[in-house]
Amino acid sequence: MPDVSTSVLLGDFEPGEVWPILSDFARYPDFMSDVLEVIVHPRQSEYVSSTWRVLINGSELTWTEQDWLVTNERIEFKQTDGDLEVWYGEWLLIPRADGLHVDLNVTFDLGIPSLAEVLHPIGERAIRANNIQMLDGIRNQLLARRHQRVAAGGC
């Protein structure tokens, strides 16, 4: 199964500034063009359940996942139903020497063993491009919020 790891430098932010944006999946379509819809279902356990509709390489994929949120640190997710055979991974907020990073790691399997050699590399490229678009969207939201605070006379 292919693994796709993507990291974006957010810069001089604290995890607590990033968390409200990162953990608010339902708002992702507002600032991520490839995310068409996210429905967050009422919490019934330690996990959150969410249903996603996303464009990956021009194809619409839909899945439902369980999300385990560790505030200001990480979100782990695993598909429970959907278009892919396997879909799981994690979002991580990682302080590094150059600033705060958000990493998105995804493991997937398309579920077509006879075509895996051809399709998985295409899937990896498409998922990496989608991940970068999502991570850039989060960074842009953070920068816009900071700009609004500064413009309003805040810190």
C-alpha positions, 0 to 999 in steps of 0.5 A: 500500500502506498504511503503519501507524506506531505509537510507544510511550514506554517511558520511562527504559529502556536499549535493552539492557533492552528487547531481551530482551523485544522479540526473544523473539517466542515469549513474545509470546503470554504477554503479548499477548492478540492474539498467539495463537502465534509459532513461532521456527524454528531459525536457518539464516542471518543471518535468523531465521524465525518463524511467527505466528498473530494476531487482527486485528480478530477475524480470525485471520491466519497468516504466516511471516516472515524477521526480521533482528535488529540487537541493541539497535536494530531488527528488520526483518521481511518475510512469506515466506508467509501470508494477506496479499499484502504484510507487512513492516516494522520494530521500532525502539528510539529514544532521544528527549528524553523517554525510550526509544521503541519504534516499530512500522512496518508496510506491508501489502496485502490483495491484493484490488485491487478492494476496496482502497479499502474494506478498506485503511482498515479494515485500517489501523485494525485493525493500528494497534490491534493494534500498540498492544496489542503495544507496550503489552504490551512496556512492561507487561513492562518495568515488571513486571520493573523492579517485581520487581527493586525488590521484590527489593531490586535497582536 
